[in-house]
Structure formats: C-alpha cells, structure tokens
Amino acid sequence: MSQAWWRLSATEMAGLVARRDVSSKDLVASSLARLEEVNPHLNAVVDVLAQSALEAAAAADAAVGRREALGPLHGVPVTVKVNVDMAGYATSNGVVAYKDLIAREDSPVVANLRKAGAVIIGRTNAPAFSYRWFTDNDLYGRTLNPWDAGLTPGGSSGGASAAVAAGIGAIAHGNDLGGSIRYPAYACGVAGLRPTTGRVPAYNPTQSRDRTLAVQLASVQGPLARTVGDLRLALAAMEGGDARDAWWMPVAPTQPGAANAAAFPARVAVCAQLPGIPTDSAVIEAVQQAARWLEEAGCVVEEVVPPRFDEACDLWLKLVTNESLAGLDKIIEACGDQALRTAFGSQRRIAPPLDMVGYMNGLAQRTSLLREWQAFFARYPLLLMPVSCQDPFAIDADQQGDDAMRRILQAQGPLLATAVLGLPGLSVPTPSRSGMPSGVQLVAGRYGEALCLAAGEAIEARAGVFTPIDPVIATR
C-alpha cells in the first residue's frame, strides 16, 4: 500500500474509492499519518478525530461493497472549521469561554459533507470569534503558515488553509465574511471559493440568536482545496438545501468533473491596481500575468475598474462594524482574547459611526451598488483583480495600532467590496519571483461560480499547482 495517498486530489481519491482501487480506510489512515507528521509544526488541526474518522471510513468502504449510490466525496478525508456545529464536538470558535459548547446536531454544511460521503478527520483552528485575518487564540494557540512561519496563514480560516496546503485532508471547509476563505487560500498557496450568499446553507443550532443583517448578507460557507477542480467537487457536496437557512436558494446544482461553464471563454474586466490603494508590485504582476493567460485561453480582456469600488469597501466597514453595537462588541470585550480586543478596537475607531438613519441608508446603498455591479457583469461576465493588494501580512500586523489596521483594511478592499455585495469570488494561486506563491481573484455576478471555476482552471493550467508542501519548520 502506498503511504502517500494524502498527496492525491479529492477528485482522484473519490475515483479510486468508487472503483474499489483503494479503500477509504487507506486514504484516511494516510491522511492521519500526514497529520501526525506535520501538524505539531503547524497547529492547523486543533481537534483530531482519528477514531471516528476510521469508523466512518470503514462504513464508507462497506457502502462501496454493497454497491450503494455514492456521493461526490465518498470516502475522501476532509477537515471542518471549529466555528461550525458538528454533533458531539465543541463549537469553540477559538474562544476559551466556548470550549465546552457541545453541539447536539450538525450544521447544514457539515451535514451536507457527510451526505456526500466525506470523512471528517479533524477540526481546524480560527482566531477568536473568527474575526481576524490572522489565526491565533488563547484556546489553541497560533497556526503557522507552512511556507513561512513569519507570515500569517490567513484568517479566519487559517487552520483550514495551512492544513490543506500541507496535505492534511484533500478539502478544507471554511467560511467568508470579509475574505476568510479567499485570503487564507492566497496566503498559503491554495485555491479557495467564496460562493454567492445563499448557495451553501448555513446555520449553527448552538447560536442563541441570529446574526445582524449585513453580516447575514455577507457571510458564506465554502471550500479550500489544492486544485480548482476539487473546489467544484466540494461545492457540489456543500450546496444541498437545508430548511434551517432562510437565505438558501435552490439554484442549478454544480456538476462535478470537467469545467462546464458554457459562457467561457468570457469577456474579462481586469483591474490590477485599484484606484487609491497602494499595491505591491508582485500583486500587480500576478494579475497581469493571469490576464495574459486568460487571453491566450480565448477570453477578451479589457482593463476596467468596477463601479464605485471604494464605496463598496467602505460600506463593509461601516455596516459590519456598526452592527457590532447590537452586542458583538460587548461579547468580544468579555470573552475575546487580547489580540482580538486590540484588533477590533482599531477597527471600531476607524469605522465611521452610523445612527439608525445612516445604517438604513447604508443598506439602501448596498442595493444600488449591487445593481450597478450586476450591470457591470452583464457587460464583463468576469472580473480579474487582486485577492489582497499586499503580499501576505507578517504575523500580528493587526496588533500595531490604528494606522496599521487602516493599511490592512485598505489592502483587503478587493475582499471586502465583494463580500458586502454577496458575490462569488475565487482565489487562485499563481507563481511569484519570491518563490512563495502569489494569487489572483476572479469575481462574477450572483451564482456565477461555474464561470469563476472555469477561468480558474485556465489559470491553474498555466500556473501549476503549488501544494501539498512540506512545511518550513520553525520554532514557535
């Protein structure tokens, strides 16, 4: 038996299991061995589920033996983040006070992964309350970037990105309110998909009340993986309907396998440098190179800035931050760790305060912005731009005061603008002269994931796949 099954893509793993060429038990055992090897250096997986994973793998193999209908991820090892409910485990969200908040039932995304046949081998780290672009907390400690321990692995799905980059699980679950899938993918050289709001159902039965409106409109569940094809497979598994999510939409299901976007090649708007945002040269080069690759793939490429981009960035900061007055700020002050209190304090001071009328006007502004962006996508079905306007941040860059936080928020504009509008975004890794991957972001109109994925595969075909990698070992 090969000891390196963990290196395979989820698509390859699922095919091997379905054909009975390899057992799920062998795949899971290989992934758990890889976890044991690299996780002590990374601290990406904070709850290892070895016994239950092997039991689930045995059940998956038995189902194959009975020739039952198999889901798209049947027998494939995956990870889920510690901020979603998984029956029998704590939904800690990286918070010491929640370490014993045991879920009694699965959240929709976990339930859908199980229905698809996935085998959950562990739960991945997040910052406290999943509210930083850095992954460290008082409950579990710091997750390291497998490429460079001095750089953030991203956040809040930093455990997910580090795990999948290092070969721990073929697919990692994450969620994205302001870039928390796309930025970790960018920081760790993997692919990450933020679906359209409402595509993948979301709800935590442990939550005491629903979140505020702008957060509901911006927050989504989605996958990280080493290849774009695996993201398509994961989306097909995650997107099944669930009555517990009031926002879920019954859109045409994703078809696993080869790209099937009839609209690709497409007309692509390219924006390598957004107005008024300082942008690293490596970021600009990555977008320009990806644009050339898309042009060679048959796309019509034109340099265009999306409408009222700065307003969309500012709107995320205004709405999400001011909604914290509904109670999140008090919970962070009472239960958050010092790093979160410092970062959130800077964000609160930077965000312009809104009264009730200002807040209502902000929600109205969101509608007008989305209308203009949808008209933009009618002309340019795809937008190619940075994931972040800066190279991955040094660890704890958000602990350096309000000016540092202001620079971070400005750099994350491409993440924030698309999140507040509820649009799909795909982070795809690309090469860099530094030796560490860079990356680009593809955005489409609502429910345009198939087009993003098709374009992402065209870029990936030229850029290559950068992971799994052996983590750079550093002393914490």
Number of C-alpha atoms within 10 A of each C-alpha: 7 9 13 14 20 27 22 16 21 29 21 14 24 27 18 17 23 22 10 13 10 19 23 31 23 21 29 28 21 23 26 24 17 20 25 13 12 20 23 13 19 24 22 34 27 21 19 18 16 18 10 14 24 22 13 23 28 18 17 24 21 14 16 20 11 9 10 10 10 17 17 25 28 28 37 33 33 28 31 29 30 30 25 29 29 25 16 12 19 21 24 25 26 29 23 16 13 15 14 11 16 16 20 14 16 20 22 27 28 25 19 21 27 20 17 22 23 30 29 27 29 27 28 29 36 37 33 29 22 27 22 24 30 33 30 29 24 15 19 21 16 23 34 32 32 29 23 17 20 16 20 29 37 33 32 34 38 35 37 38 41 36 37 28 30 27 29 33 33 30 32 32 29 33 28 25 26 30 33 31 36 35 33 32 35 29 30 34 33 30 36 34 33 34 28 27 26 25 27 27 26 28 19 21 18 18 13 7 8 10 16 15 12 25 20 18 19 24 23 28 28 26 30 34 33 32 25 30 23 24 25 25 24 30 27 21 29 27 26 23 19 20 11 14 16 11 16 18 18 13 12 8 12 18 15 18 12 11 19 14 16 10 11 20 20 21 21 26 25 23 20 24 20 20 11 8 15 13 19 14 13 19 23 19 18 22 24 20 18 26 26 13 19 24 18 13 15 13 18 15 20 16 15 16 17 18 15 12 19 17 13 23 22 18 25 27 22 22 25 20 23 20 19 17 10 10 11 16 19 12 11 20 15 11 17 24 20 15 19 24 18 17 22 23 17 20 20 17 12 17 18 14 13 16 9 8 8 13 18 13 12 18 15 11 15 21 12 12 21 20 13 15 23 18 14 20 21 13 12 22 22 26 26 28 29 29 30 30 26 21 19 19 18 14 20 17 17 26 17 12 14 19 12 15 20 17 15 18 20 21 22 22 26 25 27 25 25 26 30 28 25 26 25 24 31 29 32 33 33 26 20 15 10 8 8 15 24 29 31 30 27 25 26 27 25 20 19 19 26 20 24 29 26 23 29 25 20 22 23 21 12 14 19 13 19 19 20 23 15 13 20 14 16 12 5 10
